[in-house]
Amino acid sequence: IQKNPVALISDAGSPLISDPGYKLLRQCIRENIFVTTVPGASSIISALQLSGLPINDFIFKGFAPKNEKKLLDFLDPIIFEQKTTSFFVSSHKIVQTLTAMSYLFPTRKVSVCKEMTKLNEKIFYGFPEEVLNEFLSNKKYSLGEFVVVIDGEKNISNIDKKNISSEVQKIIKRLLEKFSLTE
């Protein structure tokens, strides 16, 4: 069966930003339908549009730090963030960042957009550990520029803010010291 291309166009700015269009995109992801975006002025907006996550209320955090301790400090507030969060990650820190994310928020959906609007564009969807395993399965995936999008925390009342953060940070720190990025 030949598939015909479909376009989602909005006459009120970028589609999916202030409308429930992410639900349509989420269904496309479930059905393994290829989706891309026409590039705009910002990879952040394109990544949010392709994430399949609610993006009517989001925050952008900039670049993830390169230093291990600073990376954990950067990710720590996202544990409790109820808004969808996006940030940039460099190619040599994507595996380390996904490893930390899989311990800090293992049940949150994420989208990692690689090489937005370029020939090798690829979007990864799932829980942090699932996406990490995809990166570990093919070293070529770790090359490029990345925009990470994380779903907001839905069960904020069930989280003990005083205990989880420091315990999880200690575990992650030990794991990152013990294992190389490829392990």
C-alpha positions as CSV (number, residue, x, y, z in Angstrom):
1,I,0.0,0.0,0.0
2,Q,1.4,3.3,-1.0
3,K,1.1,6.0,1.7
4,N,0.3,9.5,0.8
5,P,1.9,12.4,2.6
6,V,-0.2,14.5,4.9
7,A,0.4,18.0,6.2
8,L,-0.8,19.6,9.4
9,I,-1.0,23.3,8.8
10,S,-2.1,26.0,11.2
11,D,-3.2,29.6,10.4
12,A,-2.5,30.6,13.9
13,G,1.3,30.1,14.3
14,S,3.2,26.8,14.8
15,P,0.9,23.8,14.9
16,L,0.8,21.8,18.2
17,I,2.1,24.6,20.4
18,S,-1.3,25.9,21.8
19,D,-3.6,23.2,20.5
20,P,-4.2,19.5,21.2
21,G,-2.4,18.4,18.0
22,Y,0.1,16.5,20.0
23,K,-2.6,13.8,20.4
24,L,-2.6,13.3,16.6
25,L,1.2,13.1,16.6
26,R,1.2,10.7,19.6
27,Q,-1.1,8.4,17.5
28,C,1.2,8.6,14.5
29,I,4.1,7.6,16.8
30,R,2.1,4.6,18.1
31,E,1.3,3.5,14.5
32,N,5.0,4.0,13.5
33,I,4.1,6.6,10.9
34,F,7.0,8.8,9.8
35,V,6.6,12.4,10.9
36,T,8.8,15.3,10.4
37,T,8.5,19.1,10.7
38,V,9.2,21.9,8.3
39,P,12.1,23.7,9.9
40,G,11.5,27.0,11.6
41,A,13.7,29.4,13.4
42,S,14.2,27.1,16.4
43,S,15.0,23.4,16.8
44,I,13.3,23.6,20.2
45,I,9.9,24.2,18.7
46,S,10.5,21.5,16.1
47,A,11.5,19.0,18.8
48,L,8.5,19.9,20.9
49,Q,6.2,19.5,17.9
50,L,7.7,16.0,17.2
51,S,7.8,14.8,20.8
52,G,4.3,13.5,21.0
53,L,4.1,15.1,24.5
54,P,1.9,17.9,25.7
55,I,3.6,21.2,24.8
56,N,1.0,23.8,25.6
57,D,3.0,24.6,28.7
58,F,6.8,23.9,28.6
59,I,10.1,25.1,29.8
60,F,13.5,25.3,28.0
61,K,16.6,24.8,30.1
62,G,19.4,25.5,27.6
63,F,22.5,23.2,27.3
64,A,23.0,20.3,29.7
65,P,26.3,20.9,31.5
66,K,29.4,18.8,30.6
67,N,30.5,18.3,34.2
68,E,29.0,15.3,35.9
69,K,28.1,17.0,39.2
70,K,26.6,20.0,37.3
71,L,24.6,17.6,35.1
72,L,23.0,16.1,38.1
73,D,22.3,19.5,39.6
74,F,20.8,20.5,36.2
75,L,18.5,17.4,36.0
76,D,17.5,17.4,39.7
77,P,14.7,20.1,39.5
78,I,13.2,18.2,36.5
79,I,12.3,15.4,38.8
80,F,9.5,17.5,40.2
81,E,8.7,19.6,37.1
82,Q,5.1,19.3,36.0
83,K,5.7,21.1,32.6
84,T,7.2,19.4,29.6
85,T,10.9,20.2,29.7
86,S,13.4,20.6,26.8
87,F,17.1,21.1,26.6
88,F,20.1,20.7,24.3
89,V,22.7,17.9,24.8
90,S,26.0,17.6,23.0
91,S,27.0,14.3,21.2
92,H,29.6,13.3,23.7
93,K,27.2,13.7,26.7
94,I,24.0,12.1,25.3
95,V,24.6,8.6,26.7
96,Q,25.7,10.0,30.1
97,T,22.6,12.2,30.2
98,L,20.2,9.4,29.3
99,T,21.9,7.2,31.9
100,A,21.2,9.8,34.6
101,M,17.7,10.3,33.3
102,S,16.9,6.6,33.5
103,Y,17.6,6.7,37.3
104,L,16.2,10.2,38.1
105,F,12.9,9.8,36.2
106,P,12.5,6.2,34.8
107,T,8.8,6.3,34.3
108,R,8.6,9.6,32.4
109,K,8.2,9.6,28.6
110,V,11.1,11.3,26.7
111,S,11.8,12.2,23.1
112,V,15.4,12.7,21.8
113,C,15.6,14.5,18.5
114,K,18.9,13.9,16.6
115,E,20.1,16.1,13.8
116,M,16.9,18.1,13.4
117,T,16.1,19.1,9.8
118,K,19.3,17.3,8.5
119,L,19.8,14.2,6.4
120,N,20.4,12.0,9.4
121,E,17.4,13.2,11.4
122,K,16.1,10.6,13.8
123,I,13.6,10.8,16.7
124,F,13.7,8.4,19.6
125,Y,10.6,7.9,21.8
126,G,10.1,6.0,25.0
127,F,11.2,5.8,28.6
128,P,14.8,7.0,29.3
129,E,16.2,3.5,29.6
130,E,14.5,2.4,26.3
131,V,16.0,5.4,24.5
132,L,19.4,4.8,26.2
133,N,19.4,1.2,25.0
134,E,18.8,2.3,21.4
135,F,21.8,4.6,21.7
136,L,23.9,1.8,23.1
137,S,22.8,-0.5,20.3
138,N,24.3,1.7,17.6
139,K,27.2,4.0,18.2
140,K,26.2,6.1,15.1
141,Y,23.2,7.3,17.0
142,S,25.4,9.1,19.5
143,L,26.8,11.4,16.8
144,G,25.2,14.7,16.2
145,E,23.2,17.4,17.9
146,F,20.3,16.6,20.2
147,V,17.2,18.2,21.7
148,V,15.8,16.2,24.6
149,V,12.1,16.6,25.6
150,I,10.8,15.2,28.9
151,D,7.2,14.8,29.9
152,G,6.1,16.6,33.0
153,E,5.7,14.8,36.3
154,K,2.0,13.8,36.7
155,N,2.1,12.4,40.2
156,I,3.9,15.1,42.0
157,S,2.0,14.4,45.3
158,N,3.5,10.9,45.4
159,I,7.1,12.1,45.4
160,D,9.0,12.7,48.6
161,K,11.0,15.7,47.6
162,K,13.4,15.5,50.6
163,N,14.6,11.9,50.0
164,I,14.6,10.9,46.4
165,S,16.9,13.5,45.0
166,S,20.0,13.0,47.2
167,E,19.7,9.2,47.2
168,V,19.3,9.0,43.5
169,Q,22.2,11.4,42.9
170,K,24.5,9.3,45.0
171,I,23.5,6.1,43.0
172,I,24.0,7.8,39.7
173,K,27.3,9.3,40.7
174,R,28.6,5.9,41.7
175,L,27.4,4.3,38.5
176,L,28.9,7.1,36.3
177,E,32.3,6.7,38.2
178,K,32.3,2.9,37.9
179,F,31.2,2.5,34.3
180,S,32.4,4.0,31.1
181,L,29.9,5.8,28.9
182,T,29.6,2.8,26.5
183,E,29.0,0.4,29.4
